Amino acid sequence: MKKARRFTLITMLLINNYSVIAAENNGPGTLATPTSVTRFYVVPVDSSLYQLALQNGMTVAELRVLNKGGLDRRNGLKAGEGLLLPADSPLLPVTDKDNRYINNLPELGMGNDPIAKDTPSEAEMKVAAAAQSLGGQDWNTMTGDRAKNQAENWATGQAKSQVMTPVQQQAQDLLGKFGKAQVNLSVDDNGDFSKSSALLFTPWYENDSLVAFSQVGVHDQDGRTIGNIGAGIRWDQENYLAGYNTFIDQDISRNHTRLGLGLELWADYTKLATNYYHPLSRWKDSRDFEDYLERPAKGFDVRFQGYLPVYPHLGTSAVYEQYFGNEVALFGKDNLQSDPHAVTLGVDYTPVPLVTLKASHKQGQQGNKEAQVDLQLNYQLGTALGKQLDPENVNAMRTLRGSRYDLVDRNYDIVLEYKEKTGLLEVDLAAVPAPLLEGDTYLMQPLVKNKYAITQVTWNGDVVPLSIIPTAGALNPQGWQITLPAWGSAPGDTNRYQLSVTLRDEKGREATSNPVDIMVGHQRQGRLMLESGGTMPASGLSADGVKLVAHLEDHLGQSINDVNVTPVWHVTDAVSGAVIPVVPAGGSCPLDPSGIAQPCPQEVLTQVDVRNGVNYYVHELVSTQDGTFIVRADLGVYGMSNPQPVTFTSTVSNGAVDRAEIQNPAGEDILTSGAHPQVGVTYSVKFFDAANVDITTTIEPTTVRWALNGTNSAGCAITLNNHDTGVTGYQFTPRTNTTSNSGVPCGDQGFGLMANY
């Protein structure tokens, strides 16, 4: 009966879903607890050795030693393969109150090599375990209470093994694939959790020296939802780790996309990283500013993290970041800057691997700064929570082995660049025709494109010399008139002026036009006029001088002044065009090859008269030889003036008078005797022809003019040269200084006499 009863019970148990009643461990047939420190584990999904080692808090080398060479040529295991793990591995099932392993077979002399995929099924293993357990029961001593206790133990074990343990196992196996998760609660200056985030690091392939990973995350940035997805590779070179990564950052709220490229270089307790950020999306309408566009800004950063080997719980960090653009919101949309950069310094404290408290301060240009406090929850998926709450494990986090799954250090925020929309307010100035002439007026007509009303028009540049005035209202940018100033001839004068215009609309927006150059030209010319008769006797007397006056006129015929002008006078023969020398008054004209004096004018006066603020250049000529001349004034940069003909004529034919005498009352010729004229003595002039006939009366007496000549011999240190006395006629009586009208201080005495006709 014992055998039949025992067999019947075994059969019933096997049929009932292969359930097993766990026996108490107090009899000779009890299932013994393994005495080794290892237990066998079947991998439910493909896993790398590095991942399995990390989940068990050991290195790959230690895991291989534990399996006694069975894994030396393997970097990973396929689903269904098995290996030895430490008995307290978080991947293994729990034990019951009697310290018996639930749902796990002991090592029954099996080798340490991994179990192949064709190992006995789980049902077969349960049947074998049930048979072993039931076979060891002492059914002769079975009582009702004992059966009740065993039934309770069986129910408890079934709940753990069939429900709790599988759920825990599947969760660990599933989450173990994802590596590391981080939840970051950030508090800014305003006490807002506006930059909180969640990130997940997943290794997809790895061996002793390499891990290929992906990373995804999502966070809030000032009310914008930002998503990040990236992938990278890290190489473990024993003494250092190097890696690179590529990320796509997506502003889900505003549909901005940014590319990130990063490099990593790590050592124990030290991390270096650098990242470059590049916009992939185009400019879009900004939600922050009216009439603005926005997109991700270009930029880069360099990052450092360091920890104290003697106290790895405490760390420091430093970040230098630089972004490019005219209006970049590195410190938020309310602080737009051009090409901003900033330095961030931080300290962090990690009491246990699960928790990190970090405080940082960012300092930028123009006094911009930002403080932030972060609470980070760093959960290593698949690792027992107890290990993540153990302070002793913080040191391992700072080593290359323990940081292999650390998140990429980069800026997950998308920094935006802004620019104003075109066409809201634009102004352009067309080129001004060149050159305009001095005194001309010109109407400036800016090309304006505006959305809002213009509230201010400001002209910039040479507004004073150009005398700009509105012609259609001060708020109308059209129709501003300029008047060109006088052309300047001084050295260094460019006669170049510049204007631009700035407009302001009702929104406070300003736009400044391109500058335009305004060149001032001229058409100045010298004007030469006669202020005496153009034909005068060739007497050589100043009374018979020809007075010429030169000045400048502009293109409108208006007199204009230039103090830098010094005229040079030019005289040519009216017939031959030959240059005629101008000699000082009383000078001798040049002789021709035959020794005959040539006609030439004498310069008796050169001066500058200022008339109504304009310089008039006066030039007076006389001549002792008859002839017709052409006179011009060279006015420097303005060129030659108009020509003026001047004629000096004789009152008699050249052959009528052969010689002349000046006789005293006794009839003596003082020209021959050289006697000095005496005051009060009347002298007469006589003209003789070639036949020595007196022809004096044939000469008009009004054309005979008396002059003083030579150096005074009466004690007055004056030398005169054909000085006109103002007396005409055939006779002349020298006078004292009180009665003479010759203008000489010492009168007429002591000078020689000349009679010009």
C-alpha positions in Angstrom: 0.0 0.0 0.0 2.9 2.5 0.6 4.1 2.1 -2.8 0.7 2.5 -4.5 -0.1 5.5 -2.3 3.2 7.2 -2.9 3.0 6.6 -6.7 -0.6 8.0 -6.8 0.5 11.2 -5.0 3.4 11.7 -7.4 1.2 11.2 -10.4 -1.3 13.7 -9.1 1.3 16.3 -8.5 2.9 15.9 -11.9 -0.5 16.3 -13.6 -1.3 19.4 -11.6 0.7 21.9 -13.7 4.0 20.3 -12.5 3.5 21.9 -9.1 5.9 21.0 -6.3 5.2 21.0 -2.6 8.4 22.2 -0.9 9.5 19.8 1.8 10.8 20.9 5.1 14.4 20.7 5.6 14.3 18.6 8.7 14.5 15.0 7.5 17.0 12.8 5.9 15.3 13.2 2.5 15.3 17.0 2.5 16.6 19.1 -0.5 19.9 20.5 0.6 21.0 24.1 0.1 24.0 24.3 -2.2 27.2 24.9 -0.3 29.0 26.8 -3.1 28.9 30.6 -3.5 27.6 30.5 -7.0 24.3 29.7 -8.6 23.3 28.9 -12.1 21.5 31.5 -14.2 19.8 31.1 -17.6 20.0 34.3 -19.7 16.4 35.2 -20.8 17.5 37.6 -23.6 20.7 38.3 -25.5 23.1 40.0 -23.1 26.8 41.1 -23.1 29.2 40.0 -20.5 29.9 43.6 -19.6 26.3 44.2 -18.9 26.0 41.0 -16.8 29.1 41.9 -14.9 27.9 45.4 -14.3 24.6 44.2 -13.0 26.4 42.0 -10.5 28.9 44.6 -9.4 31.9 42.9 -10.8 34.3 43.2 -13.8 34.1 41.0 -16.9 37.4 39.4 -15.9 36.0 38.5 -12.5 32.9 37.0 -14.2 35.1 34.9 -16.4 37.2 33.7 -13.5 33.9 32.8 -11.7 33.0 30.6 -14.7 36.4 28.9 -14.7 37.3 29.7 -18.3 34.0 28.9 -19.8 33.5 32.4 -21.0 37.0 33.3 -22.0 36.2 33.4 -25.7 32.8 34.9 -25.3 31.7 38.6 -25.2 28.0 37.8 -24.7 25.4 35.1 -24.3 22.3 34.3 -26.4 18.9 33.9 -24.9 18.6 30.5 -23.3 22.4 30.1 -22.5 23.5 30.0 -18.9 26.4 30.9 -16.7 27.4 30.9 -13.0 26.6 34.1 -11.0 27.3 34.9 -7.3 24.8 33.4 -5.0 23.5 36.8 -4.0 23.1 38.1 -7.6 20.1 40.4 -8.0 19.3 38.5 -11.2 18.6 35.2 -9.3 15.3 34.2 -7.8 14.6 34.6 -4.1 14.7 31.8 -1.4 12.0 30.6 0.9 12.0 30.9 4.7 13.9 27.6 4.9 16.7 29.0 2.7 15.7 26.8 -0.2 16.0 28.1 -3.7 12.6 28.4 -5.4 12.4 27.6 -9.1 16.2 27.0 -9.5 18.1 23.7 -9.7 21.2 23.1 -7.7 24.5 22.3 -9.3 24.3 18.6 -9.8 27.8 17.9 -11.0 27.2 19.9 -14.2 30.2 21.6 -15.8 30.7 25.3 -15.7 30.3 25.7 -19.4 27.3 27.6 -20.6 24.1 25.6 -21.2 23.2 25.4 -24.8 19.8 26.3 -26.2 18.7 22.6 -26.3 18.9 22.2 -22.5 15.8 20.5 -20.7 12.8 22.7 -20.7 11.6 24.5 -17.6 8.7 22.0 -17.2 11.1 19.1 -17.3 13.3 20.8 -14.7 10.2 21.3 -12.5 9.2 17.7 -12.8 12.7 16.6 -11.8 12.8 18.9 -8.9 9.3 17.7 -7.8 10.3 14.1 -8.1 13.5 14.7 -6.0 11.5 16.5 -3.3 8.7 14.0 -3.1 11.1 11.1 -3.2 12.8 12.4 -0.1 9.6 12.6 2.0 9.0 10.3 5.0 5.4 9.5 4.4 5.3 7.2 7.4 5.6 10.1 9.7 3.3 12.4 7.8 0.6 13.9 10.1 -2.3 16.3 9.5 -0.5 19.3 11.1 2.6 18.5 9.2 0.7 18.2 5.9 -1.0 21.5 6.7 2.4 23.2 7.3 3.7 21.8 4.1 0.7 23.0 2.2 1.1 26.5 3.6 4.8 26.5 2.7 3.9 25.2 -0.7 1.4 28.0 -1.3 3.9 30.6 -0.2 6.6 29.2 -2.4 4.3 29.0 -5.3 3.3 32.7 -4.9 6.9 33.7 -4.9 8.1 31.4 -7.6 5.2 31.5 -10.0 4.2 35.2 -9.6 6.7 37.5 -7.8 9.9 35.9 -9.0 9.0 35.8 -12.7 7.8 39.4 -12.6 11.0 40.5 -10.9 13.1 38.4 -13.2 11.4 39.8 -16.3 11.6 43.4 -15.1 15.3 43.0 -14.3 16.0 41.3 -17.6 14.1 44.0 -19.6 15.4 47.0 -17.7 18.9 45.6 -17.7 19.0 46.1 -21.4 18.6 49.9 -21.0 21.7 50.6 -18.9 21.1 53.8 -16.9 18.3 56.3 -16.4 18.5 59.8 -14.9 15.8 62.0 -13.6 17.0 65.6 -13.0 14.9 68.1 -11.0 16.3 71.5 -11.6 15.4 74.7 -9.7 16.4 78.0 -11.3 16.7 81.5 -9.8 13.0 81.9 -9.7 12.3 78.7 -7.9 10.8 77.1 -11.0 11.4 73.5 -12.1 11.6 74.7 -15.7 14.6 72.6 -16.7 13.7 69.2 -15.2 14.6 66.3 -17.4 14.6 62.5 -17.8 17.3 60.6 -19.8 17.8 57.0 -20.7 21.2 55.4 -21.7 21.0 52.1 -23.6 24.1 50.0 -24.5 23.3 47.9 -27.7 26.6 46.2 -28.3 29.7 45.9 -26.1 32.7 43.9 -25.3 35.7 44.4 -23.0 36.9 47.5 -24.9 33.9 48.9 -26.7 30.3 49.9 -26.1 27.9 51.1 -28.8 25.0 53.0 -27.2 22.0 55.1 -27.7 20.5 57.8 -25.5 17.1 59.4 -25.4 15.7 62.1 -23.2 13.0 64.6 -22.8 12.9 67.8 -20.7 11.2 71.1 -20.3 13.0 74.3 -21.3 11.1 77.5 -20.4 7.8 76.0 -21.4 9.2 74.2 -24.5 9.3 70.4 -24.7 12.7 69.3 -25.9 13.5 65.8 -27.0 17.0 64.3 -27.6 18.0 61.2 -29.3 21.6 60.2 -30.0 24.0 57.4 -30.5 27.7 56.9 -30.0 30.7 54.7 -29.4 33.1 54.5 -26.5 36.5 52.8 -26.5 37.9 51.6 -23.2 41.7 51.7 -23.4 42.3 50.6 -19.8 43.9 53.9 -18.7 41.4 56.1 -20.5 38.2 56.1 -22.4 37.6 57.9 -25.7 34.3 58.3 -27.6 32.2 60.2 -30.0 28.5 60.8 -30.3 25.9 62.3 -32.6 22.6 63.7 -31.4 19.4 65.1 -32.9 17.7 67.6 -30.6 14.1 68.3 -31.4 12.1 71.2 -30.0 8.7 69.4 -30.0 6.8 72.5 -29.1 8.2 74.7 -31.9 9.5 72.1 -34.4 13.1 73.2 -34.3 15.8 70.6 -35.1 19.5 70.8 -34.1 22.5 68.5 -34.8 25.0 67.8 -32.1 28.5 66.3 -32.5 30.5 65.4 -29.5 33.9 64.0 -28.4 34.7 62.4 -25.0 38.0 61.7 -23.2 37.7 60.2 -19.8 40.1 58.9 -17.1 39.5 57.7 -13.6 37.9 60.7 -11.7 38.2 63.0 -14.7 36.0 63.7 -17.7 36.5 66.0 -20.7 34.0 66.6 -23.4 33.4 69.0 -26.3 30.3 69.5 -28.4 29.4 71.4 -31.5 25.8 72.4 -32.2 24.4 73.2 -35.7 20.9 74.2 -36.7 19.1 71.8 -39.1 15.7 73.6 -39.2 15.2 76.9 -41.0 14.1 80.2 -39.7 10.5 80.1 -38.3 8.1 82.7 -36.9 9.0 83.4 -33.3 6.5 82.9 -30.5 8.6 85.0 -28.2 8.7 88.3 -30.3 6.4 89.8 -32.7 7.8 90.2 -36.2 10.8 88.1 -35.4 12.2 84.8 -36.7 14.0 82.1 -34.7 16.1 79.0 -35.1 18.7 77.0 -33.2 21.9 78.9 -32.7 25.3 77.6 -33.8 27.7 77.1 -31.0 30.2 74.8 -29.2 31.2 74.1 -25.6 34.1 72.5 -23.7 33.2 70.6 -20.5 35.2 69.3 -17.5 34.2 67.1 -14.6 36.5 66.1 -11.8 36.2 64.2 -8.5 38.5 63.8 -5.5 40.0 60.3 -5.4 40.1 60.5 -1.6 36.5 61.6 -1.4 34.7 60.7 -4.6 31.4 61.9 -3.3 32.4 65.5 -4.0 33.0 66.8 -7.6 33.5 70.0 -9.5 32.6 71.0 -13.1 33.4 73.7 -15.5 31.9 74.6 -18.8 32.9 77.2 -21.5 30.3 77.7 -24.1 30.1 80.0 -27.1 27.3 80.7 -29.5 27.2 82.7 -32.7 24.6 85.2 -34.0 23.5 88.8 -33.6 20.6 88.1 -31.2 21.2 84.9 -29.2 19.3 83.9 -26.1 22.0 82.2 -24.1 20.5 83.7 -21.0 16.9 83.6 -22.1 14.8 85.5 -24.5 14.9 88.7 -22.3 18.7 88.9 -22.7 19.6 88.7 -26.4 23.3 89.1 -27.1 25.6 89.1 -30.1 28.0 86.1 -30.2 27.6 85.4 -26.5 29.8 83.2 -24.4 29.6 82.1 -20.8 31.5 80.2 -18.1 29.7 77.8 -15.8 31.3 76.6 -12.5 29.6 73.9 -10.4 30.0 71.6 -7.5 28.1 68.4 -6.9 27.7 66.0 -4.0 26.7 62.3 -4.4 26.0 60.7 -1.0 24.9 57.4 -2.7 25.0 56.4 -6.4 21.3 57.0 -6.8 21.3 60.6 -5.8 23.4 63.7 -6.8 22.9 67.2 -5.6 24.5 69.8 -7.9 24.7 73.6 -7.7 26.1 75.7 -10.5 26.7 79.4 -11.4 26.9 80.6 -15.0 28.5 84.0 -15.7 28.3 85.7 -19.1 28.8 89.0 -20.8 27.3 92.3 -19.8 26.6 91.2 -16.3 24.4 88.3 -17.2 24.4 85.4 -14.7 22.3 82.4 -13.8 22.3 80.1 -10.8 20.8 76.6 -10.8 20.3 73.8 -8.3 19.8 70.2 -9.6 18.7 67.1 -7.9 19.6 64.1 -10.0 18.3 60.6 -9.6 20.7 58.2 -11.3 19.0 54.8 -11.5 21.1 51.9 -12.8 18.5 49.7 -14.4 18.9 46.1 -13.5 21.1 46.8 -10.5 19.8 46.1 -7.0 18.4 49.2 -5.3 20.5 48.3 -2.2 23.7 48.7 -4.2 22.5 52.1 -5.5 21.9 53.2 -2.0 25.3 52.0 -0.7 27.8 55.0 -0.2 30.7 52.6 -0.7 29.7 52.2 -4.3 30.2 55.9 -5.2 33.9 55.4 -5.7 33.2 52.8 -8.4 31.1 55.4 -10.2 34.1 57.6 -10.7 36.3 55.0 -12.3 36.3 54.0 -16.0 34.6 50.7 -15.3 31.8 52.2 -13.2 31.2 55.2 -15.5 31.0 53.4 -18.8 27.2 53.9 -18.9 27.3 57.5 -17.8 25.2 59.9 -19.8 26.7 62.1 -22.4 27.8 65.5 -21.0 26.3 68.2 -23.3 23.8 71.0 -23.5 20.5 69.4 -24.0 18.8 72.7 -24.2 18.3 74.3 -27.6 19.7 77.8 -27.5 17.7 80.0 -29.9 18.9 82.7 -32.3 16.5 85.5 -33.3 16.4 87.9 -36.1 13.9 90.5 -37.2 11.8 89.8 -40.2 12.7 91.7 -43.3 10.3 94.3 -44.8 9.0 95.6 -41.5 11.1 98.8 -41.8 13.6 99.2 -44.5 15.1 102.3 -46.0 17.6 102.7 -48.8 19.1 105.7 -50.4 19.8 105.8 -54.2 23.1 107.0 -55.4 23.3 110.8 -55.9 24.4 111.8 -59.4 28.0 113.0 -59.5 29.0 115.6 -59.5 26.4 118.2 -58.6 27.5 121.8 -58.8 28.0 124.1 -55.9 24.8 126.0 -55.1 22.6 123.4 -56.7 19.6 122.0 -54.9 18.8 118.3 -54.9 15.8 116.3 -53.6 16.6 113.2 -51.6 14.0 110.5 -52.2 14.7 107.5 -49.9 13.2 104.1 -50.8 11.1 103.2 -47.7 9.3 99.9 -46.9 7.5 99.9 -43.6 4.6 98.1 -41.8 4.0 100.6 -39.1 3.8 104.4 -39.1 7.0 106.4 -39.1 7.4 108.5 -36.0 10.9 110.0 -36.5 13.2 110.9 -39.4 16.8 111.6 -38.5 19.4 112.5 -41.1 23.0 111.6 -40.3 26.3 112.9 -41.6 27.1 116.3 -43.2 23.6 117.7 -42.6 24.9 121.2 -41.7 27.0 122.0 -44.8 24.3 120.4 -47.0 21.6 122.5 -45.4 19.0 119.7 -45.6 15.4 120.7 -45.0 12.0 118.9 -45.3 9.7 119.8 -48.2 6.8 117.4 -47.3 6.8 117.4 -43.5 9.3 116.4 -40.9 7.8 112.9 -40.5 7.8 112.2 -44.2 11.1 110.6 -45.2 10.4 111.6 -48.8 11.3 115.0 -50.3 14.2 116.3 -48.2 16.1 119.0 -50.1 19.8 119.7 -49.9 21.7 122.7 -51.1 25.3 122.0 -52.1 27.9 124.2 -50.4 30.7 126.1 -52.2 33.4 124.1 -53.8 36.6 124.2 -51.8 40.0 124.6 -53.4 42.2 124.5 -50.3 44.7 121.6 -50.0 43.0 118.6 -48.4 39.5 119.7 -49.5 37.7 116.6 -50.9 34.4 118.3 -51.7 32.9 115.0 -50.7 29.9 114.8 -48.3 27.9 111.9 -46.9 24.4 111.4 -45.8 22.3 108.6 -44.4 18.8 108.5 -42.8 17.5 106.7 -39.8 13.8 106.0 -39.5 11.9 105.0 -36.3 8.4 103.5 -36.4 5.6 103.4 -33.8 6.9 100.1 -32.5 10.2 101.6 -31.6 12.0 99.8 -34.4 14.8 101.6 -36.1 16.4 101.2 -39.6 19.3 103.2 -41.0 19.9 103.5 -44.7 23.1 102.9 -46.6 25.3 106.0 -46.7 25.5 107.9 -50.0 28.3 110.1 -51.2 27.6 113.6 -52.5 30.3 115.1 -54.6 30.4 118.8 -55.1 31.7 120.1 -58.4 32.1 123.5 -60.0 32.2 125.3 -63.2 34.0 128.4 -62.0 35.8 130.6 -64.4 37.7 133.8 -64.3 36.0 137.0 -65.6 38.3 139.8 -66.9 36.8 143.2 -67.4 38.0 146.7 -68.4 37.3 149.5 -65.9 38.8 152.1 -68.3 39.0 152.6 -71.9 40.5 149.8 -73.9 42.4 152.2 -76.1 44.8 154.7 -74.5 47.7 156.9 -75.6 51.1 155.3 -75.5 52.3 158.0 -73.2 53.7 155.9 -70.4 51.8 158.0 -68.0 49.5 156.5 -65.3 46.8 158.8 -66.5 46.9 156.9 -69.7 46.7 153.5 -68.0 44.4 150.7 -68.9 42.6 149.3 -65.8 41.7 145.6 -65.9 39.9 143.8 -63.1 39.6 140.0 -62.8 37.3 137.9 -60.5 35.7 134.5 -60.2 32.1 133.6 -61.3 30.2 130.4 -60.8 28.1 128.5 -63.4 25.2 130.8 -62.6 27.2 133.9 -63.4 27.4 134.9 -59.7 30.6 136.4 -58.3 32.3 134.0 -55.9 35.3 134.3 -53.8 38.4 132.1 -53.3 41.1 133.5 -51.0 43.5 130.9 -52.3 43.7 132.4 -55.8 46.8 134.5 -56.8 46.4 135.6 -60.5 49.3 135.5 -62.9 48.9 138.0 -65.8 49.7 137.0 -69.4 50.1 139.5 -72.3 50.5 138.5 -76.0 50.8 140.4 -79.2 47.4 140.6 -80.8 48.8 140.0 -84.3 51.6 137.5 -83.9 50.4 135.8 -80.6 53.9 136.2 -79.3 54.3 136.6 -75.6 55.0 140.2 -74.6 56.9 140.9 -71.4 55.3 143.2 -68.9 57.9 145.5 -67.3 57.7 147.6 -64.2 56.6 151.2 -64.6 59.4 153.3 -66.2 61.2 150.1 -67.3 62.7 149.7 -70.7 61.1 147.5 -73.3 63.3 144.8 -74.9 65.1 145.7 -78.2 64.8 143.8 -81.4 67.9 142.6 -83.2 68.1 146.0 -84.9 68.3 147.8 -81.5 64.8 149.2 -81.8 62.6 149.1 -78.7 59.7 146.7 -79.0 56.2 147.6 -77.8 55.6 146.5 -74.3 53.2 147.4 -71.5 54.3 148.7 -68.1 52.7 147.5 -64.9 51.9 150.6 -62.8 49.3 149.0 -60.3 48.5 145.5 -59.0 46.2 145.2 -56.0 43.2 143.2 -54.6 39.9 145.0 -53.9 37.3 143.3 -51.8 33.8 144.0 -53.1 30.8 142.5 -51.3 33.1 139.8 -49.9 34.6 138.9 -53.2 38.2 139.4 -54.2 38.6 141.6 -57.3 42.2 141.5 -58.8 43.1 144.9 -60.2 45.9 145.3 -62.9 46.8 148.6 -64.5 49.0 148.9 -67.6 50.6 151.8 -69.5 52.9 151.9 -72.5 55.4 154.2 -74.2 55.1 152.2 -77.4 52.0 151.9 -79.4 50.5 148.5 -80.1 47.6 146.2 -79.5 47.9 143.4 -76.9 45.8 140.6 -75.5 45.6 140.3 -71.7 44.5 137.3 -69.7 44.5 136.4 -66.0 45.6 132.9 -65.0 43.5 132.0 -61.9 45.2 128.7 -61.0 42.9 125.7 -60.7 40.2 127.7 -62.5 42.4 128.3 -65.6 42.6 131.3 -67.9 40.1 134.1 -67.8 38.5 135.5 -70.9 40.9 137.6 -73.1 40.8 141.4 -73.1 42.3 143.4 -76.0 44.2 146.5 -75.0 45.5 149.1 -77.5 48.0 151.9 -77.0 48.1 154.5 -79.7 50.4 157.5 -80.7 48.8 161.0 -81.4 51.2 161.6 -84.3 52.7 159.5 -87.0 55.9 157.9 -86.1 57.8 160.0 -88.7 56.5 163.6 -87.7 58.6 164.2 -84.6 62.3 163.6 -84.9 63.5 165.2 -81.7 62.3 167.5 -78.9 63.8 170.2 -76.7 62.9 171.6 -73.3 64.0 175.2 -73.3 64.5 177.6 -70.4 63.4 181.3 -70.9 66.8 181.9 -72.5 66.1 179.3 -75.2 68.6 176.9 -73.9 67.8 173.1 -74.2 68.2 171.7 -70.7 68.0 168.2 -72.1 71.3 168.9 -73.8 72.9 171.0 -71.1 71.7 168.7 -68.3 70.8 171.7 -66.2 68.3 171.1 -63.4 64.9 172.9 -63.7 64.4 175.7 -61.3 61.2 176.3 -59.3 59.3 179.2 -60.6 61.0 179.1 -64.0 58.7 178.4 -67.0 60.1 175.8 -69.5 58.7 175.1 -73.0 58.8 172.0 -75.1 59.6 172.2 -78.8 59.1 169.4 -81.4 61.2 169.2 -84.5 60.8 167.0 -87.6 63.6 165.4 -89.5 64.2 168.6 -91.4 64.7 170.4 -88.0 61.5 172.3 -88.5 59.6 173.3 -85.4 56.3 171.4 -85.7 55.2 172.0 -82.1 51.9 173.6 -83.0 50.9 170.6 -85.1 50.6 168.5 -81.9 47.5 168.9 -79.9 48.6 170.6 -76.6 46.3 168.4 -74.5 48.2 165.4 -75.6 51.4 166.7 -74.2 51.8 165.7 -70.6 54.7 166.8 -68.3 56.4 164.3 -66.0 59.2 164.3 -63.4 62.1 161.9 -63.9 65.3 160.8 -62.2 66.8 161.1 -58.7 66.1 164.3 -56.8 69.2 166.6 -56.5 67.6 169.1 -54.0 68.1 167.0 -50.9 65.0 164.8 -51.3 66.0 161.2 -51.5 63.4 160.2 -54.1 63.8 158.7 -57.5 61.0 159.1 -60.0 60.4 157.3 -63.3 58.3 159.3 -65.7 56.1 160.5 -62.9 53.0 162.4 -64.2 52.7 165.9 -62.8 49.1 166.3 -64.1 50.1 169.3 -66.3 49.4 169.3 -70.0 50.3 171.7 -72.8 53.5 173.2 -74.2 54.8 174.8 -71.0 55.6 173.7 -67.4 56.7 175.6 -64.4 58.1 173.6 -61.5 56.5 174.3 -58.2 57.2 173.9 -54.5 55.7 171.1 -52.5 52.9 173.4 -51.3 51.7 174.3 -54.8 52.7 171.3 -56.9 50.0 168.8 -57.7 52.4 166.1 -58.6 52.0 164.4 -55.2 55.8 164.4 -54.5 56.6 165.5 -50.9 59.5 167.7 -51.9 57.7 169.3 -54.8 59.0 169.5 -58.4 62.4 171.0 -57.8 65.5 168.8 -58.2 64.0 166.4 -60.7 64.5 166.2 -64.5 61.6 167.0 -66.8 60.0 164.9 -69.5 57.3 165.8 -72.0 55.2 162.9 -73.3 53.1 163.3 -76.4 
